[in-house]
Amino acid sequence: MWNYYKCPKCPEFHFGSKDSNTSTFEEHVIKEHSIHKFKLSNYKVKNICPVCYHQFKTRKEYWTHIVANKLEPKQIDYSRDPILCNDKTINHENKEKLMDVDKFKYIYDNYYEGTITLVNKKTDYLLNYITYGLYCMIMKVYHKKISVEDILNHVVEEEVEEVEEVEVEEEEEVIDKSIMLHDSVIPVILQGDVIEQMKGLNNDSVDCIITSPPYWGQRDYDNDSQWGNEETIQNYLDNMVKWANECKRVLKNEGTLFLNIGDKYGKKSLQMIPEKLCIKMCDNGWVLRNKIIWYKPNHCPSGVKDRFVNTWEYIYFFSKDSGKYFNYKYYQNIDSIRINHKTVENTQGDFPSKLSIEEYINEGYDKKINDYNTQKNYKGKYQDQTKNIGGSAGGRKSKGISYSKQRKADIQPSLKIEIHRYLKLYFKEWQKTKPEKTIDELLGYKHKSGHWLREDPGGSLPLPDDWIKLKPILNFDDMYDTLMTEEHYVLQSVKNNPKGKNPGDMWSINLQHSKEKHFAQFPIELPKKIIQAFCPENGLVVDTFAGSGTTGLAAKELNRKSIMIELNPIFCSLMEKRFC
């Protein structure tokens, strides 16, 4: 069994062991706090993860943590699960016996509906068997075969009265920082360690995180608890991974994170710190969408003579990984930061952008398109190419004009869910007839129709032709027929976006010089561009290493709420003056 000890005078210090050896913890208490006589029981902590030492209120939270952090079997503390406890852990030598398919299916299907009573009456083997069954489900998540929800649907909350009472008391102590925001856009300043302050933020409450942590070995802000002064790069990366995990917890599934972090030279070589951190984050539930280059036209001069002067930094753009085969659809409004086109668009003949089915047929557009493409007489490098054209605008133009038949309605997410639920109702009624074949079998598909019934981001609506075929099978009414089946032709041309050009992943923004006592200020244009494009109007922006608070100032100017977290009280005072 794992034993855990937590120092009350420096809560960041934890010690855990699988035996009775507590010498490390005793040495810490004696050396750091001069306490020579103490009871270990006063320091013992329950419900804690042996890997990261985070505490959990319920078994559901713990299994969620196991899945999210991909803990190995030897790292899982099965005693945290009251139904799988009695300090029994899996016997890994019995894998072949435990993997009996029929028994595993029985455990999986009946885990919380009939098997718990068997655990209490049968042998320890069955207890170990269920434990391994949960582990197998976790492994299936890693291999994208089932979702986290498939596990959590089989995991219930603890139903122990004493535990519930403790949980209520703990919840009263947790500060909901979002309550402090009210309706004001004046940034909220939280002074203290970033991890401790973030623990007070609600799960899935933040829309956009924009931050630049202290670079490793770069500056000393005269604070023993500051980040960036760790003894080794690995220690720094370990801290940053803990930070990233907290960001993932507080960030909405629709949210985004923008991280500005610099590198360090050691023995003449760049240490690749940002790249190492990005790899760790991508392995731990993040999706790296862009590496944006922030070019500084007025970059700082340098006396270096044997390499080129550094003139830019990366801004890493992350979204959350769903852990499934689809990605979360995060909020974005890139249209709001598009820039004017510099080139004049060449038109491709007199072809409308959209045509009704009747217009396309009655006005003979098949012949018009063929005549235009024949007369075009293209002689460029793509003339004889049928592959390797890729996304090249020139390559696509070389193939002439074409139209694509598409659904006319632009179905928004809320309406999409409504239609999914509509189909599910008729599907359940159809199932009661006990059909001999599945929908996929009737329509000649494989693993397709199930997506039409899903309300999560993995769901998709039937194509117009599929809707027509599905109607006589499920016998649904005409409520959505027009919406789902009406089509038109859309011109597949290469043309400029009327709202402007995508600003791309290289941003030229001057450094912002200031007389204030902070040596690494963001230019306000940088967070403003991000907030405008990636935080909704009623959203919440957080800067976890706020410094002088430029992100908060940008959020205020754009009428967004924000929270600034900063360790240094001098910088907090500076922010208060800037936000007035």
N, C-alpha and C positions, 0 to 999 in steps of 0.2 A: 504494500500500500504506500502511496505517496504521502509524505509529510511536508507541510508548507509552513514557513515562518515569515512574518512580515514585520519589519522594524517600524515602530510607531513614531520614532523621531526622524526617520528619513524614509518615507513610504515608498520611495523608488527602489529601495533595497529589498529583494526577496531572496529566499533560499528554499530549495526543495530537494528532497532526497528520497530514494526508495528504500532506505534502511534507517537504522537508528543513529547513524553518524551525523551529529549536528555541530561538529567542531567549527565549520566555516561560519555558521551563524553566531556561535558563541564568541569566536575571535572578533567578528564584526562588532558585536555589542560591547565587548570589553575594550577593544581598541578605540572605537569611535566615540563611545558614550561613557566610558569608565564605569560601567555597571558590571560588578563582579558576582552579585548574587541575584538571580532572577529565575522565575519559573517559565520553562519553555511553553507551558500550556497557555500562558498569557499572550503569547505571540503567535499561536497556531491559528491558521486561517483555513477555512473549508471552501469548497466550491471554487477551485482555482485551476487554471490550465497549467500543466507542467512545462509547457513550452514558452508561453509569453507571460504567465503569471497574472493574466486578467481574471477577474472574478465574474461568475455568471449566476443569475438568479434561478434559472430554470434549466431543465435538461434540454429543452428545445433550443435555447440560446447556445448551449455547449455543443450540440450536434451541428448547429449552423456554423459555429466557429470551426469545428473539425473540417467540415466540407470546404468552407471558404479558404482555409489555410493549408488544406491538403496534408493533414497530419499523417504520419506513418503509424502503423498499428502499435508499435512500441511506445509512441508518444501519446496515445489515447488513454486517458484515465477513466476506465470503465466504472470505477466506483462513483463517478459523478452522476451516473444514471441510476436512480433508486430502484428501478425494476431489474436492472442488469447488475446490481451491485453484489453485496456480500463479499466484496474484495475478490471476486472471481474475474479472471481475465482469460482471454482466448488461448486455447491450447493449439499453437500453430502447427504442431506435429500431426494433427488430425485433419489437415486440409482436405485430403481426398475423401475421407469419410464424410466430412461436413458438407462437401459440395454435391452431395446426392441431389439431383435436380428436383425430383418429386418432393422431397422433404423441404428443400429450400423454398420451393413454390408455396408449400403449405404454410411455412413460417411467414413468408412475405405476405401472402393473402390474408392471414389470420392473426397478424402480429399483435394487434391490440384488441381483438374481438374474442379471442378464445385461448390464446397461447399463454397469457400472463398467469392464469390459474395453473397451467401445466408446469410452469417454471417453479412455482412454489411447492409442487407435489412430486414432480419427477426428479431426474438426476441432474447433477451439475453439468453433465454432458449436454443436455438440452439448453441449459443456461448459456454455456459456451457457444453452442450452436447458433443461438439467436444473436449473440454478440458478433459472431463472425458473419452472420447474415447482414447485419447493419453495415459492417465493414465492406462486404461485397457490394452493397448498394452504393456506398461512397465511391468505391473504385469504378463503378459504372458511370458515375457522374463525371469522373476524370476522363473517361473514354467517350463522353458525350452520348451515352446510351439512354440515360434517364436524367431527369432534372433534379435540382435541389428540392423542389416542391414535392417530388415523388417520395423523398425521404421524410420531409417534414410532415407530410400528410399522415405518416405513421408514427409521429412523435407527439406525445401529448404533454401538457403542462403538469407539473407536480401537483398532487392533490393532498398535501399534508398541511393541516390547519396551522401548525406552528410556523411553517415556512411562509405561508401566505401572510401571516401577521408581520413577520420580519420584513417581507417584501414591501408591504404598505408603508412601514416606517422608513425604509430606504428611499422609496419613491418620494416621500415628503421632503427628504433632504436634498434631492436632486434639483438643481436650479434649471429651470427652462429658460435659456437665454433668449429664445424667440419672444417670450412675453415682454422682455425689456425693450423690444423694438417699438412697440405700439404702432402708431401711424406715421411716425417721424422718419425722415431720411437722414437725420443726423447720425453719423456712425456711432455704434456702441463700442467702447474701448474695454477690452478685458486684459488686465495686466497679470502676467504670470507665465508659468511653463506652458508651452503650446499643447502638449498632450493632456495635461491636467485640465486646462481650460476647455479643450475640445470635448472632453468627457461630459461637460454640462450641456452640450448641444444635442438636440433630438436626432434620432435616426432619420434619414431621408428628409432633411429639412432645408438643405442648402442647394441653391441653383447653380452657383458658379464660384469656384475657388481660384483666386489669382494670387500668386505669392512668389517670393524670391527668398529662400532661406539663406542664412549666412553660409558662404562658401567655405569649404574646409581649409583651415590654415591660412585664411585670408586676413581677418581683422580680429582685434581683441577689444571687446566692448566693456571690459572691466566688470564682468559678471561671471562668477564661478559656474553658474548653471547654463551659460550660453551654449548654443549649438555652434559647431564649426571648429571648436578647440579640442575635439576628441584626440586621444593619443594616436590612433591609427585611422586610416581611411575606412577600414572595415567597420570600426566602431561607429564612424560617422554614417556609413551606409545602413548599418543596423538601426540606428536611430531614425533615419529617413524612411526606412521600411515601416517602422512603427507609426510614424507620422502618416504615411500613405494609407495604412490600414484604417486609421481614424478618419482620414478624409473620405475613404470609401464608405465608411459607416454613415457619416453625416450627409453625404452628397446624395441627392435624389437620383433615381435611375435616369431621369431626363437631364441630369446635370453634367457639367464639364469642369475640368481642372486644367489650369494653365500654370506651368512651372518654369520659372527662369532660374537656372542654376549653372554656375561656371565651373571650370576645371582648375587644376593646379599642376604646376611643373614640379617634377622631382627627378634629380639626376639628369637634367636636360630634356626629360620626356614628359609629355602630357600624361596624366594618370588615368584618363578616361573615366573620371568619377561620374559625370552625367550619364554616360552610356551604361555604366555598370548599374546605376540606379534604375534607369529605364528598363533594363532587362529584368531586374528583380521585380519591378512593378508589373510588367507584362506577364510575368510568371505568377503573379499574385492578384489577379482579378482586374487588371486594367487593359485598356485598348489604346495604343498610341496612334492618334489620328494624323498628327503633323509634327514635323520639326521645323518650327518657324525661325527664320533667321532675322534677328534684330540687328540691322546694320546701323552703325553710329557714324554719320558723316563728320561729326565733330569729336571723334574718338580721342581719348587721352593720348598724348605723345609718349613715346617710349625710347629709352636709350639702348634697347637691344640691337646688336649688330650682326648676329649670326643666324637670325630667323626673321620672318615677317612680323610686323606689328599686328596685334590682335585688334580687329576693327568691328567685330560682331559677336553676338551671343545667341544661344538657342533659347527659344520659348517652346517648351514641350506641351503639346495639346493632347490631353487624355480624356477618354470617356470610360464609363464603367463596363466591364465585361459581364454579360448576363450568365456566363457559364454554360450556355446552350448553343445551339447551332445558329441562332440569330443574335444580332446585337440590339441593345436598347436604342430607341430613337430619341436622341437628345435634342433639346431645344436649340435652334439656330435661326438667325435672321441675317444671313450674310448679305442679303439684298440691301440692308441698311448701311453697309459700309462699302458698297461697290464704287468704283471710280470710273470716270468718263473714258470712253473709247478714244484712242488716238488716230485710228485708221477709219476710213470711210468704207462702209460695207458694200460689197459688190452683190447685186441682186441676181437671183438665178431665174430669170424669166418672170413672166406675169402669172405666178402660181399662188393662190391664196394659202394662208397658213392652215385653214381648216375647211373641209367640205362635208356637206351632208351626204349620206349614202345616195340619195336621189340626184343630187348635183353631180356627184362623181360619175354615176352611170349615164344619166340623161345628157350630160354635156360632153361626153366622150373623152374623159381625162386619160384613159388608158392610151388612146391614140396621141393626144397632145404631149403626154410625157415621153412616149416613144419617139415622136418627131423631134422634140427638143433635144433629147439625149443623142439622137443620131446626128443632128446638125451641129452639135457642140464640137465634135471632132477634136477631142482632147489629145494632146501630144506630149504630155508631161511624163515624169518618171513612173507614175502609177498606171500608165496606159495598159500594160499587159498584166498587171498584178491582180491576183484574185485572193491573195492572203498576205499577211504581214503589213496590212494597211493600218491596223490598230486604230487609235483615236485621232490620228492625224486629220486636221481639217482639210488639208489639201488632198489627202487620199480619199476622203469621203466625197469631196466635191468632184473628184475625177470620175466618179461613178454616176454623176448626173442626178436628176430629180427622181424622188420616189415618195410614195405616201404609205402610211401605216394605218390600218383599221384599228381603232381603239374605243374603249368604253367612253361615252360622252360625259358622264357624270364624274366629277371630282369628289370622291367619297371621303369625307373627313373622318378622323379616328372615332369620334363619338358615334357617328352614324354607322361606321363599320362594326363596332361592337354590338349595336342594336340589331344589325342584320345577322350577325353570328348567333345571337340569342334567339332570334326569330327562327333560324334554321334548326337550332338545337331542340326547340319545342316540337317542331314537326318530326325531327329525327327520332325523338323519344317515343312519339306516338307510333311511328313506323316500326320501331323496334318491338313494340308490343304485339305486332302481327307475326313475330318470329320468322322473318324472311330467311330463305334458304341461302341467299348470297348477300355479300356485303355491298355497300355502295361502290367501292372500288371495283369489285368484280363485275358489277352490272355495267359500269361505265368503261371498263377496260383499263383501269389505272392501278397503280401500286403505291400505297401510302400517300395518297393525295387528298381524298375526301375528308380525312380527319382534320386537316388544316382549316376546312370551311367551318368547323364547329368550335374552333379555339378562339378565346377572347384575349389571350396574351399576345405579345408582339410576334409570336410564331404563327399566328393565324393569317389566312389569306382568303379572299372572297372568290367564288367560282367565276370563271370567265363567262361572257355572255352565252356562248354555245353550251357550256356546262350547266348554266342556270336553266336553260331551256330543256336539257336532258334530265336534270334533277327534278324538275317540277312534277312530271307525271309519277315519279317514284315516291316522293314525299307527299305529293298531293297538297302543296301549300297554295294559298290564295294569290291574288294579283297585286298585293300591296306594294311590292318592290319590283314588279316586273319591268316597268318602263325604266326605272333607275338602273337596273342591273343589265338590261339587254340592249338599250338604245346605244348605237355606235355612230361614229363619224370617222372621216379620214383626216389624218394629221400629216402635214408636210414634214418630211425628214430632211431638213436642209441644215446647212451650216450658216448660222447668222449670229450677229451680235445680240447679246441680251439687251433689251431696251432699257433695263434698269442700270446698266453699266457693266464694267468688267470686274470679275472676281479679283480682289486685291492680291491674291497669290500668297506664297509662303515666305516672301522676303519683304520685310517692312523697314523702310528707311526713316528712322526717327532720331532726331538729335538728342544728345544727353541734356538733362535739365540741371543747370548749375544753380546752387543755392548757398546762401550764407548760413543756413541752419546747420546745427551740429549733427549731421548724418551724412556719411560718406558714400552711400550707395542708393540714392533716390531714383525711383522710377521717373521717367518723363511722363506727365499725366496723359499724354496722347496714347501711350501704350495700353494702360488698363481701360481707358475710355473706349478704345476700338474693340477690345474684347467684351466689355460689359454691354456695349450697344448691340453686338452681334450674338451674344450667347447668354444673356440674362434677361428673362421676360420682364415686362414693366412692373409687375408686382413681385418680382423675385428678390432673393437674398444673396448678396455677395459676401464672401469671407476671405480675408487675407490672414493667413496663419502666422506669418512673420511680417507684421505690418510696418515696422520701422517708423518712418515719418508719416505714414498714413496716406500716401498718394492714391492708393487704390480706393480708400474710403472717400477721399475728396472727389475722385472721378465718379464713384457711385452716387454721391450726393448731388453732383452737377447733373447727372442723368436721371435723378429722381428714383434711385433704387435704394433699398435698405441695405445696410452692411454691418458687419462685425469685424473689428480689428483686434487681433490677438498679438500682444507684444510683451516680451519679458522685461525689457529695460524701462524702468520708471521715467527716465529722462525723456525717452522717445514718446512715452505715453503723454507726458506733459506737453511735448511739442505738438502731438496730434490734437490735443484739446484746444490749443491756440489756433491751429489751422482749421478746425471744424467750426469754430465760433461764427 
